[in-house]
Amino acid sequence: MPEKIQKGLSDKEKEELLSILEEQGKTKWKERWKNHISFPKNLNPLLKDKDEQEKVLRYLLFRVLINQQAKSEKVRELSVKVAEKFGDKLLFEPYEISELKLFEVFKSVARDKGSLLYRVGALGGIKPISLFIYRFKAYEGFIKWLKTTKQSFLELIIIQLQNKKALDLFKFLNSHPILEAGWVGNDPKACRMLVNWIIFLLNEIWGTEISKTEDTLMIVDGHVAKVFCRTGLLDKVLYEKKRPFIIQASKMRNEIEKTVSQFGKIPFYVDNGAFYIFEDGFCTDLKPKCESCPINKICKKYTKWTAYQKIKKKEKKK
């Protein structure tokens, strides 16, 4: 895989920059988390009642499974509509839901072919509605398994987090014989995101002592990795051979996690902070607004690296 060695930040600069990202991520996530997760009206994530928590956790699993490769605003809308349409049946008996009625909700959000929800061109010929239903089936099968084994999702999570290790929960969810069919890739970002959301709720909202946000995981989508590359937090960048400006985010996740861990920062908040630098319109793929960016004074501004689009450089006329 092609790689580029670039001049990175000093350790002092790395710590300063990671501290800014962590604080930005923490502050903005606490303002936006309800919107990001998108809870339906029939669920209240603030309640500490265990039955309500069980419902919330099951909804999160459904929400995250169908989120993969989806357009964020549309998947939020679809998740809420499905949850409000089918209520507790979605959370406890999804196998009783009529596929015809489920498809009606899907098409009301994603259109007949589903192109408003999933990026059709990136699916290798798989129809969006087929993609949605096989992920729904993974969720459905897991809920049925919980019923058959007479377990609650909350209890399972507590067991997996007994050593206060987020990776234990991640490995359980990622390798579960039913759920594994619903994930994308061997180390799915969606599963990492689910683990982080669960730990955030347990720790920050429900006030348990089961886990801590310090034990969260780096999700690292393309935009997060882009910030790490452009700023100089990474001195070795891995990129696509055929598109030399497009970075390989998943291939750099281990190094990114090591960097965050080295300076003792909270992974989930650093990840959020880096993502918000993109989402808030600063570190965009094309025409980044470096002059007004909150990390402007430290960033190395290697703006040639991009997450998803090739930057066309115009040669200057001599």
C-alpha positions as CSV (number, residue, x, y, z in Angstrom):
1,M,0.0,0.0,0.0
2,P,1.4,3.4,-0.9
3,E,2.6,5.6,1.9
4,K,3.9,9.1,2.4
5,I,6.3,10.2,5.1
6,Q,5.6,13.8,6.1
7,K,6.9,16.1,8.9
8,G,4.7,15.6,11.9
9,L,4.0,17.7,14.9
10,S,6.2,17.7,18.0
11,D,5.0,15.8,21.0
12,K,4.1,19.1,22.7
13,E,2.1,20.2,19.7
14,K,0.4,16.8,19.5
15,E,-0.7,17.0,23.1
16,E,-2.0,20.6,22.7
17,L,-3.9,19.7,19.5
18,L,-5.4,16.5,21.0
19,S,-6.5,18.5,24.0
20,I,-8.4,20.9,21.8
21,L,-10.0,18.1,19.8
22,E,-11.0,16.3,23.0
23,E,-12.6,19.4,24.5
24,Q,-14.4,20.3,21.3
25,G,-15.6,16.8,20.9
26,K,-16.9,16.6,24.5
27,T,-18.6,20.0,24.5
28,K,-20.3,19.6,21.1
29,W,-21.3,16.0,21.6
30,K,-23.1,16.9,24.8
31,E,-25.0,19.5,22.9
32,R,-25.7,17.3,19.9
33,W,-25.9,13.7,21.1
34,K,-29.7,13.4,21.0
35,N,-29.8,14.7,17.5
36,H,-26.9,12.5,16.3
37,I,-28.4,9.3,17.8
38,S,-32.0,10.4,16.8
39,F,-34.4,9.0,19.4
40,P,-38.1,8.5,18.5
41,K,-40.8,10.1,20.6
42,N,-41.7,6.8,22.3
43,L,-38.2,6.5,23.9
44,N,-36.7,8.6,26.6
45,P,-32.9,8.0,27.0
46,L,-32.8,10.1,30.2
47,L,-34.8,7.7,32.3
48,K,-32.9,5.4,34.6
49,D,-35.6,2.7,34.6
50,K,-34.1,-0.6,33.5
51,D,-37.0,-1.5,31.2
52,E,-36.7,1.8,29.4
53,Q,-32.9,1.4,29.2
54,E,-33.4,-2.0,27.6
55,K,-35.6,-0.4,25.0
56,V,-33.1,2.3,24.3
57,L,-30.2,-0.2,23.9
58,R,-32.2,-2.3,21.5
59,Y,-33.1,0.8,19.4
60,L,-29.4,1.7,19.3
61,L,-28.5,-1.7,17.9
62,F,-31.2,-1.3,15.1
63,R,-30.2,2.3,14.5
64,V,-26.5,1.4,14.1
65,L,-26.9,-1.7,11.9
66,I,-28.9,0.1,9.2
67,N,-26.6,3.2,9.5
68,Q,-23.7,1.6,7.6
69,Q,-23.0,3.1,4.2
70,A,-26.1,5.3,4.6
71,K,-26.6,9.1,4.3
72,S,-26.7,10.4,7.9
73,E,-29.8,12.6,7.7
74,K,-31.9,9.9,5.9
75,V,-30.9,7.1,8.2
76,R,-31.9,9.2,11.2
77,E,-35.2,9.9,9.6
78,L,-35.8,6.2,8.8
79,S,-34.7,5.0,12.2
80,V,-37.2,7.3,13.9
81,K,-40.0,6.5,11.5
82,V,-39.6,2.8,11.9
83,A,-39.4,3.0,15.7
84,E,-42.5,5.2,15.9
85,K,-44.5,3.2,13.4
86,F,-43.9,-0.2,15.1
87,G,-43.2,0.8,18.7
88,D,-42.4,-2.0,21.1
89,K,-42.9,-4.6,18.4
90,L,-39.6,-3.4,16.7
91,L,-37.8,-3.7,20.0
92,F,-39.2,-7.1,21.2
93,E,-40.8,-8.8,18.3
94,P,-39.4,-7.5,15.0
95,Y,-40.0,-10.9,13.4
96,E,-43.7,-10.1,13.7
97,I,-43.5,-7.0,11.6
98,S,-45.0,-7.3,8.1
99,E,-42.2,-6.9,5.5
100,L,-44.7,-5.1,3.2
101,K,-45.4,-2.4,5.9
102,L,-41.6,-2.2,6.7
103,F,-40.9,-1.6,3.0
104,E,-43.6,1.1,2.9
105,V,-41.7,3.0,5.6
106,F,-38.4,2.4,3.9
107,K,-39.7,3.8,0.6
108,S,-41.3,6.8,2.2
109,V,-37.9,7.9,3.3
110,A,-35.5,6.5,0.8
111,R,-37.7,6.5,-2.4
112,D,-38.7,3.4,-4.3
113,K,-35.1,2.3,-5.2
114,G,-33.6,3.4,-1.9
115,S,-31.1,5.7,-3.5
116,L,-31.8,8.6,-1.0
117,L,-30.6,6.3,1.9
118,Y,-27.7,4.2,0.6
119,R,-25.0,5.1,-1.8
120,V,-26.0,2.9,-4.7
121,G,-22.8,3.2,-6.7
122,A,-20.7,1.8,-3.8
123,L,-22.7,-1.3,-3.3
124,G,-21.5,-3.5,-6.1
125,G,-24.9,-4.0,-7.6
126,I,-26.7,-4.8,-4.4
127,K,-30.1,-3.0,-4.3
128,P,-30.5,-0.6,-1.3
129,I,-33.7,-2.3,-0.2
130,S,-31.9,-5.7,-0.1
131,L,-29.1,-4.1,1.9
132,F,-31.6,-2.7,4.4
133,I,-33.5,-6.0,4.8
134,Y,-30.5,-8.2,5.4
135,R,-29.3,-5.8,8.1
136,F,-32.8,-5.8,9.6
137,K,-32.7,-9.6,9.6
138,A,-29.5,-9.6,11.6
139,Y,-31.2,-7.3,14.1
140,E,-34.3,-9.4,14.1
141,G,-32.4,-12.6,14.6
142,F,-30.5,-11.2,17.5
143,I,-33.6,-10.0,19.3
144,K,-35.1,-13.5,18.7
145,W,-32.0,-15.0,20.2
146,L,-32.3,-12.8,23.3
147,K,-35.9,-14.0,23.8
148,T,-35.0,-17.7,23.2
149,T,-32.1,-17.5,25.7
150,K,-34.2,-15.4,28.1
151,Q,-31.6,-12.6,28.3
152,S,-31.8,-8.9,28.3
153,F,-29.5,-6.8,26.2
154,L,-28.6,-4.7,29.2
155,E,-27.6,-7.7,31.2
156,L,-25.4,-9.0,28.4
157,I,-23.7,-5.6,28.1
158,I,-23.0,-5.5,31.8
159,I,-21.4,-9.0,31.7
160,Q,-19.2,-8.0,28.7
161,L,-18.1,-4.8,30.5
162,Q,-17.3,-6.5,33.8
163,N,-13.6,-5.9,33.3
164,K,-14.4,-2.4,32.2
165,K,-13.0,-3.1,28.8
166,A,-14.8,-1.6,25.8
167,L,-12.9,-4.0,23.5
168,D,-14.6,-6.9,25.3
169,L,-18.0,-5.6,24.4
170,F,-16.9,-4.8,20.8
171,K,-15.5,-8.3,20.3
172,F,-18.8,-9.8,21.6
173,L,-21.0,-7.8,19.3
174,N,-18.7,-7.9,16.3
175,S,-18.3,-11.7,16.4
176,H,-21.7,-12.7,17.6
177,P,-22.9,-15.5,15.1
178,I,-26.1,-13.7,14.3
179,L,-24.9,-10.0,14.3
180,E,-21.7,-10.6,12.4
181,A,-23.8,-11.0,9.2
182,G,-25.0,-7.4,9.6
183,W,-21.7,-5.6,10.0
184,V,-19.5,-4.2,7.2
185,G,-15.8,-5.3,7.4
186,N,-13.8,-7.1,10.0
187,D,-13.4,-4.1,12.2
188,P,-16.7,-2.2,11.6
189,K,-16.9,1.5,12.5
190,A,-20.6,1.0,13.2
191,C,-19.9,-1.5,15.9
192,R,-17.3,0.8,17.5
193,M,-19.8,3.6,17.4
194,L,-22.4,1.4,19.1
195,V,-20.0,0.6,21.9
196,N,-19.2,4.2,22.4
197,W,-22.8,5.2,22.5
198,I,-23.6,2.5,25.0
199,I,-20.6,3.5,27.3
200,F,-21.6,7.2,27.0
201,L,-25.2,6.5,28.1
202,L,-24.1,4.1,30.9
203,N,-21.6,6.6,32.3
204,E,-22.7,10.1,31.5
205,I,-26.5,9.7,31.4
206,W,-27.5,6.7,33.5
207,G,-24.7,7.3,36.1
208,T,-23.6,3.7,36.4
209,E,-20.1,2.5,37.5
210,I,-19.9,-0.2,34.8
211,S,-17.6,1.7,32.5
212,K,-15.9,5.0,31.8
213,T,-15.6,7.2,28.8
214,E,-11.8,6.9,29.1
215,D,-12.3,3.3,27.9
216,T,-14.1,4.2,24.6
217,L,-12.8,3.4,21.1
218,M,-11.7,5.5,18.1
219,I,-14.2,5.1,15.3
220,V,-12.1,6.8,12.7
221,D,-14.1,7.5,9.5
222,G,-12.5,9.1,6.5
223,H,-12.9,12.6,7.8
224,V,-11.4,11.9,11.2
225,A,-8.4,10.3,9.6
226,K,-8.2,13.2,7.2
227,V,-7.8,15.6,10.2
228,F,-5.1,13.5,11.7
229,C,-3.2,13.5,8.3
230,R,-3.6,17.1,7.5
231,T,-2.7,18.4,10.9
232,G,0.5,16.3,11.1
233,L,-0.7,14.2,14.0
234,L,0.4,11.4,11.8
235,D,3.8,11.5,10.1
236,K,3.0,8.4,7.9
237,V,0.0,8.6,5.6
238,L,-1.4,5.6,3.8
239,Y,-3.3,6.3,0.6
240,E,-4.9,4.6,-2.4
241,K,-2.7,3.7,-5.2
242,K,-5.1,4.6,-8.0
243,R,-6.2,7.8,-6.2
244,P,-3.1,9.2,-4.5
245,F,-4.9,11.9,-2.6
246,I,-7.5,9.6,-1.0
247,I,-6.4,8.3,2.4
248,Q,-6.9,4.8,3.7
249,A,-8.6,5.6,7.1
250,S,-9.1,2.1,8.3
251,K,-5.5,1.2,7.7
252,M,-4.3,4.1,9.9
253,R,-6.7,3.5,12.8
254,N,-4.2,1.5,14.9
255,E,-1.7,4.3,14.7
256,I,-4.3,6.9,15.4
257,E,-5.4,5.0,18.5
258,K,-1.8,4.7,19.7
259,T,-1.3,8.4,19.4
260,V,-4.5,9.2,21.3
261,S,-3.6,6.7,24.0
262,Q,0.0,7.9,24.3
263,F,-1.3,11.3,25.5
264,G,-4.0,9.9,27.7
265,K,-7.0,11.5,25.9
266,I,-10.5,10.2,25.7
267,P,-10.9,8.4,22.4
268,F,-14.6,9.0,21.8
269,Y,-14.3,12.7,22.4
270,V,-11.1,13.1,20.3
271,D,-12.8,11.2,17.5
272,N,-15.9,13.5,17.8
273,G,-13.7,16.6,17.9
274,A,-11.9,15.7,14.7
275,F,-15.2,14.9,13.0
276,Y,-16.7,18.2,14.1
277,I,-13.8,20.0,12.5
278,F,-15.2,18.6,9.2
279,E,-18.9,18.7,10.1
280,D,-18.8,22.4,11.1
281,G,-17.4,23.3,7.7
282,F,-13.7,23.8,8.4
283,C,-11.8,20.7,7.3
284,T,-13.8,19.9,4.2
285,D,-12.4,17.8,1.3
286,L,-12.5,20.8,-1.0
287,K,-11.7,24.3,-0.1
288,P,-11.1,23.9,3.7
289,K,-11.5,27.1,5.7
290,C,-8.2,27.0,7.5
291,E,-8.2,30.7,8.4
292,S,-11.2,30.3,10.8
293,C,-10.5,26.8,11.9
294,P,-10.1,26.3,15.7
295,I,-6.9,24.3,15.3
296,N,-5.4,26.7,12.7
297,K,-2.4,27.7,14.8
298,I,-1.1,24.2,15.2
299,C,-2.2,22.3,12.1
300,K,0.4,21.6,9.4
301,K,-2.2,22.2,6.7
302,Y,-1.4,19.2,4.5
303,T,-4.6,19.9,2.6
304,K,-3.8,17.6,-0.3
305,W,-5.1,14.7,1.8
306,T,-8.8,14.1,1.4
307,A,-11.3,11.5,2.6
308,Y,-13.5,10.8,-0.4
309,Q,-12.9,13.1,-3.3
310,K,-9.8,13.7,-5.4
311,I,-8.7,17.3,-5.2
312,K,-7.9,18.7,-8.6
313,K,-4.9,20.9,-8.5
314,K,-4.6,23.6,-11.2
315,E,-1.2,24.3,-12.4
316,K,-0.2,27.9,-11.8
317,K,0.6,29.8,-15.0
318,K,4.2,30.8,-15.1
